[in-house]
Amino acid sequence: MGTPSAPYRASWVDRLIDRIAALPGPAWVTYAIVSVVVLLAVHAAAWIDGLVKPPGNFDLYLGSLAIYIIASVAAIHFLDHRASLAWTTFRPVASLSDEDADDILFELTTLPARAALGWTIVGIGVAVLTMVAAYGEPLDIAGEPLTFVVSMPVAAIAYITGALLLYHTIRQLRLIGRLPRLVDRIDLLDAGPLHAFSGVTALTGGLFLLAAYFSVLTDPTTFTNPAVAAVNGLFVALGVACFILPLYGMQRRIAAEKARRLSAVSKRLERALSDLARRNDAGDLSDADAVNKNISSLLAERDVIARSPTWPWSPETFRGFGTALVLPVILWLVFRVLERTLV
């Protein structure tokens, strides 16, 4: 990222991801190490302050900071990787020069430095407001001074990277939504390139679902605080929207091509049937076998086109996203029923 020919300068988070990717071993090891270090640090402070007793016990809500601090950066890293793979699959059907293709790949996987700086400032502002709301003004940290010193910077980083992930999501999905304009010819029988970015949108939507489910598991106020419940519901709705809406333009292109192909084959079939009727009326059966074979081939072509799907995702991608959406809810309902039955 950030080569001299790049259309703009890469953001600080992209440069950070590049450094993480350059470290020995897979990137998830680095993220896991950071998460464990943060988990131990915030709990050590809470044990010293006496917020979590006895020392050695872990608090699920406090421990969630260890996930939040790496989740957004790891998500950006993973989504950019998947977008790069998707572009490789999509590239053969995109009508543009290699230089323009490189620019689009750069834009899909790299945030502009200035815009990212603005969203960083937004994240800092939200972190400050949240801190003031939690501790009051002036800050009342009596009884938990060390916990405040350790956990607040962690929370601030989580808000900053969370703001960047939000910007990354909006920007990347908007770019994906524009990609159908680059396709000159839709091939209904080779839909793989047209489905390429459905994996990226499904993963993006899945991250919003995961955030909602993680909040339910770690935040004890989920079912008592209407605001928290509303935010989680909004995350689920955003997850579904992130999966479907960026692909709508491609769906329209595929549907239009299917309608065009059906119309064309129907016209040829109509002419073939009219020709057969004319021959029958004239008693001319000399080429009846060839005409019948032509009609049969046109019927087969029409059936193949009619059965071709118009949604730009594979059945496996749709089932995977549907499972991520529904299965946790079903498991939670089963758990609640068993809990009430057995108690």
Contacts in CASP RR format, 6 or more apart in sequence:
PFRMAT RR
TARGET T0000
AUTHOR 0000-0000-0000
METHOD contacts of the structure
MODEL  1
MGTPSAPYRASWVDRLIDRIAALPGPAWVTYAIVSVVVLLAVHAAAWIDG
LVKPPGNFDLYLGSLAIYIIASVAAIHFLDHRASLAWTTFRPVASLSDED
ADDILFELTTLPARAALGWTIVGIGVAVLTMVAAYGEPLDIAGEPLTFVV
SMPVAAIAYITGALLLYHTIRQLRLIGRLPRLVDRIDLLDAGPLHAFSGV
TALTGGLFLLAAYFSVLTDPTTFTNPAVAAVNGLFVALGVACFILPLYGM
QRRIAAEKARRLSAVSKRLERALSDLARRNDAGDLSDADAVNKNISSLLA
ERDVIARSPTWPWSPETFRGFGTALVLPVILWLVFRVLERTLV
1 10 0 8 1.000
1 14 0 8 1.000
1 15 0 8 1.000
1 18 0 8 1.000
1 106 0 8 1.000
1 109 0 8 1.000
1 110 0 8 1.000
2 9 0 8 1.000
2 10 0 8 1.000
2 14 0 8 1.000
2 106 0 8 1.000
2 110 0 8 1.000
5 102 0 8 1.000
6 103 0 8 1.000
6 106 0 8 1.000
6 110 0 8 1.000
7 103 0 8 1.000
7 106 0 8 1.000
7 107 0 8 1.000
8 110 0 8 1.000
8 112 0 8 1.000
8 113 0 8 1.000
9 112 0 8 1.000
9 113 0 8 1.000
9 114 0 8 1.000
10 18 0 8 1.000
10 110 0 8 1.000
10 111 0 8 1.000
10 112 0 8 1.000
10 113 0 8 1.000
11 110 0 8 1.000
11 111 0 8 1.000
11 112 0 8 1.000
11 113 0 8 1.000
11 115 0 8 1.000
11 116 0 8 1.000
11 117 0 8 1.000
11 164 0 8 1.000
12 113 0 8 1.000
12 116 0 8 1.000
12 117 0 8 1.000
12 120 0 8 1.000
13 73 0 8 1.000
13 76 0 8 1.000
13 111 0 8 1.000
13 116 0 8 1.000
13 161 0 8 1.000
13 164 0 8 1.000
14 110 0 8 1.000
14 111 0 8 1.000
14 116 0 8 1.000
16 73 0 8 1.000
17 73 0 8 1.000
17 76 0 8 1.000
17 77 0 8 1.000
17 80 0 8 1.000
20 27 0 8 1.000
20 30 0 8 1.000
20 31 0 8 1.000
20 73 0 8 1.000
20 77 0 8 1.000
21 27 0 8 1.000
21 77 0 8 1.000
23 30 0 8 1.000
27 74 0 8 1.000
27 77 0 8 1.000
28 74 0 8 1.000
31 70 0 8 1.000
31 73 0 8 1.000
31 74 0 8 1.000
34 69 0 8 1.000
34 70 0 8 1.000
35 66 0 8 1.000
35 67 0 8 1.000
35 69 0 8 1.000
35 70 0 8 1.000
36 66 0 8 1.000
38 65 0 8 1.000
38 66 0 8 1.000
38 69 0 8 1.000
38 70 0 8 1.000
38 154 0 8 1.000
39 58 0 8 1.000
39 63 0 8 1.000
39 65 0 8 1.000
39 66 0 8 1.000
41 150 0 8 1.000
41 154 0 8 1.000
42 62 0 8 1.000
42 63 0 8 1.000
42 65 0 8 1.000
42 66 0 8 1.000
42 147 0 8 1.000
42 150 0 8 1.000
42 151 0 8 1.000
42 154 0 8 1.000
43 52 0 8 1.000
43 56 0 8 1.000
43 58 0 8 1.000
43 59 0 8 1.000
43 62 0 8 1.000
43 63 0 8 1.000
44 150 0 8 1.000
45 146 0 8 1.000
45 147 0 8 1.000
45 149 0 8 1.000
45 150 0 8 1.000
45 151 0 8 1.000
46 52 0 8 1.000
46 59 0 8 1.000
46 62 0 8 1.000
46 144 0 8 1.000
46 147 0 8 1.000
47 53 0 8 1.000
47 55 0 8 1.000
47 56 0 8 1.000
48 146 0 8 1.000
49 143 0 8 1.000
49 144 0 8 1.000
49 145 0 8 1.000
49 146 0 8 1.000
49 147 0 8 1.000
50 143 0 8 1.000
51 59 0 8 1.000
51 62 0 8 1.000
51 143 0 8 1.000
51 144 0 8 1.000
51 147 0 8 1.000
52 58 0 8 1.000
52 59 0 8 1.000
52 62 0 8 1.000
60 217 0 8 1.000
60 218 0 8 1.000
61 218 0 8 1.000
61 219 0 8 1.000
61 220 0 8 1.000
62 151 0 8 1.000
63 218 0 8 1.000
64 214 0 8 1.000
64 218 0 8 1.000
64 219 0 8 1.000
65 151 0 8 1.000
65 154 0 8 1.000
65 155 0 8 1.000
65 158 0 8 1.000
67 214 0 8 1.000
68 154 0 8 1.000
68 155 0 8 1.000
68 158 0 8 1.000
69 154 0 8 1.000
69 157 0 8 1.000
69 158 0 8 1.000
69 161 0 8 1.000
71 158 0 8 1.000
71 161 0 8 1.000
71 211 0 8 1.000
72 158 0 8 1.000
72 161 0 8 1.000
72 162 0 8 1.000
72 164 0 8 1.000
72 165 0 8 1.000
73 161 0 8 1.000
75 165 0 8 1.000
75 207 0 8 1.000
76 164 0 8 1.000
76 165 0 8 1.000
76 168 0 8 1.000
78 203 0 8 1.000
79 168 0 8 1.000
79 172 0 8 1.000
79 200 0 8 1.000
79 203 0 8 1.000
79 204 0 8 1.000
79 207 0 8 1.000
80 108 0 8 1.000
80 109 0 8 1.000
80 110 0 8 1.000
82 199 0 8 1.000
82 200 0 8 1.000
82 203 0 8 1.000
83 108 0 8 1.000
83 109 0 8 1.000
83 172 0 8 1.000
83 176 0 8 1.000
83 197 0 8 1.000
83 200 0 8 1.000
84 105 0 8 1.000
84 108 0 8 1.000
84 109 0 8 1.000
86 196 0 8 1.000
86 197 0 8 1.000
86 199 0 8 1.000
86 200 0 8 1.000
87 101 0 8 1.000
87 104 0 8 1.000
87 105 0 8 1.000
87 108 0 8 1.000
87 196 0 8 1.000
89 192 0 8 1.000
89 193 0 8 1.000
89 196 0 8 1.000
90 179 0 8 1.000
90 193 0 8 1.000
90 194 0 8 1.000
90 196 0 8 1.000
90 197 0 8 1.000
91 101 0 8 1.000
91 193 0 8 1.000
92 193 0 8 1.000
93 182 0 8 1.000
93 183 0 8 1.000
93 185 0 8 1.000
93 187 0 8 1.000
93 193 0 8 1.000
93 194 0 8 1.000
94 101 0 8 1.000
94 104 0 8 1.000
94 179 0 8 1.000
94 182 0 8 1.000
94 183 0 8 1.000
95 182 0 8 1.000
95 183 0 8 1.000
95 184 0 8 1.000
96 104 0 8 1.000
96 182 0 8 1.000
104 175 0 8 1.000
107 175 0 8 1.000
108 172 0 8 1.000
108 175 0 8 1.000
108 176 0 8 1.000
111 164 0 8 1.000
111 167 0 8 1.000
111 168 0 8 1.000
111 171 0 8 1.000
115 167 0 8 1.000
115 171 0 8 1.000
116 164 0 8 1.000
116 167 0 8 1.000
119 163 0 8 1.000
119 164 0 8 1.000
119 166 0 8 1.000
119 167 0 8 1.000
120 160 0 8 1.000
120 163 0 8 1.000
120 164 0 8 1.000
122 163 0 8 1.000
123 156 0 8 1.000
123 159 0 8 1.000
123 160 0 8 1.000
123 162 0 8 1.000
123 163 0 8 1.000
124 156 0 8 1.000
124 159 0 8 1.000
124 160 0 8 1.000
125 159 0 8 1.000
126 159 0 8 1.000
126 163 0 8 1.000
127 152 0 8 1.000
127 155 0 8 1.000
127 156 0 8 1.000
127 159 0 8 1.000
127 160 0 8 1.000
130 155 0 8 1.000
130 159 0 8 1.000
131 139 0 8 1.000
131 152 0 8 1.000
131 155 0 8 1.000
131 156 0 8 1.000
132 139 0 8 1.000
135 141 0 8 1.000
135 148 0 8 1.000
139 148 0 8 1.000
141 148 0 8 1.000
169 204 0 8 1.000
169 242 0 8 1.000
172 200 0 8 1.000
172 204 0 8 1.000
173 201 0 8 1.000
173 204 0 8 1.000
173 242 0 8 1.000
173 245 0 8 1.000
173 246 0 8 1.000
174 246 0 8 1.000
176 197 0 8 1.000
176 200 0 8 1.000
176 201 0 8 1.000
176 246 0 8 1.000
176 247 0 8 1.000
177 246 0 8 1.000
177 247 0 8 1.000
177 248 0 8 1.000
177 249 0 8 1.000
177 250 0 8 1.000
179 197 0 8 1.000
179 250 0 8 1.000
180 249 0 8 1.000
180 250 0 8 1.000
180 252 0 8 1.000
180 253 0 8 1.000
183 194 0 8 1.000
183 253 0 8 1.000
186 194 0 8 1.000
186 253 0 8 1.000
186 254 0 8 1.000
186 256 0 8 1.000
186 257 0 8 1.000
187 194 0 8 1.000
188 254 0 8 1.000
188 257 0 8 1.000
188 258 0 8 1.000
188 261 0 8 1.000
188 305 0 8 1.000
188 308 0 8 1.000
189 304 0 8 1.000
189 308 0 8 1.000
191 254 0 8 1.000
191 308 0 8 1.000
191 309 0 8 1.000
191 312 0 8 1.000
192 314 0 8 1.000
194 250 0 8 1.000
194 253 0 8 1.000
194 254 0 8 1.000
194 312 0 8 1.000
195 312 0 8 1.000
195 313 0 8 1.000
195 314 0 8 1.000
195 317 0 8 1.000
197 246 0 8 1.000
197 247 0 8 1.000
197 250 0 8 1.000
197 312 0 8 1.000
198 243 0 8 1.000
198 247 0 8 1.000
198 312 0 8 1.000
198 313 0 8 1.000
198 314 0 8 1.000
198 317 0 8 1.000
199 313 0 8 1.000
199 317 0 8 1.000
201 242 0 8 1.000
201 243 0 8 1.000
201 244 0 8 1.000
201 246 0 8 1.000
201 247 0 8 1.000
202 243 0 8 1.000
202 313 0 8 1.000
202 317 0 8 1.000
202 320 0 8 1.000
202 321 0 8 1.000
204 239 0 8 1.000
204 242 0 8 1.000
204 243 0 8 1.000
205 238 0 8 1.000
205 239 0 8 1.000
205 240 0 8 1.000
205 242 0 8 1.000
205 243 0 8 1.000
205 321 0 8 1.000
206 239 0 8 1.000
206 242 0 8 1.000
206 243 0 8 1.000
206 321 0 8 1.000
206 324 0 8 1.000
207 239 0 8 1.000
208 235 0 8 1.000
208 236 0 8 1.000
208 238 0 8 1.000
208 239 0 8 1.000
208 242 0 8 1.000
209 235 0 8 1.000
209 236 0 8 1.000
209 239 0 8 1.000
209 324 0 8 1.000
209 325 0 8 1.000
209 328 0 8 1.000
210 324 0 8 1.000
211 235 0 8 1.000
212 232 0 8 1.000
212 233 0 8 1.000
212 235 0 8 1.000
212 236 0 8 1.000
213 328 0 8 1.000
215 222 0 8 1.000
215 228 0 8 1.000
215 231 0 8 1.000
215 232 0 8 1.000
215 235 0 8 1.000
216 222 0 8 1.000
216 232 0 8 1.000
216 332 0 8 1.000
219 228 0 8 1.000
221 228 0 8 1.000
222 228 0 8 1.000
222 229 0 8 1.000
222 232 0 8 1.000
223 229 0 8 1.000
236 325 0 8 1.000
240 325 0 8 1.000
243 321 0 8 1.000
247 311 0 8 1.000
247 312 0 8 1.000
247 313 0 8 1.000
250 312 0 8 1.000
251 310 0 8 1.000
251 311 0 8 1.000
251 312 0 8 1.000
254 309 0 8 1.000
254 310 0 8 1.000
254 311 0 8 1.000
254 312 0 8 1.000
255 310 0 8 1.000
258 305 0 8 1.000
258 308 0 8 1.000
258 310 0 8 1.000
261 305 0 8 1.000
262 302 0 8 1.000
262 305 0 8 1.000
262 306 0 8 1.000
265 298 0 8 1.000
265 301 0 8 1.000
265 302 0 8 1.000
265 305 0 8 1.000
266 302 0 8 1.000
268 298 0 8 1.000
269 295 0 8 1.000
269 298 0 8 1.000
269 299 0 8 1.000
269 302 0 8 1.000
272 291 0 8 1.000
272 294 0 8 1.000
272 295 0 8 1.000
272 298 0 8 1.000
273 295 0 8 1.000
275 291 0 8 1.000
276 288 0 8 1.000
276 291 0 8 1.000
276 292 0 8 1.000
276 295 0 8 1.000
279 285 0 8 1.000
279 287 0 8 1.000
279 288 0 8 1.000
279 291 0 8 1.000
311 318 0 8 1.000
END
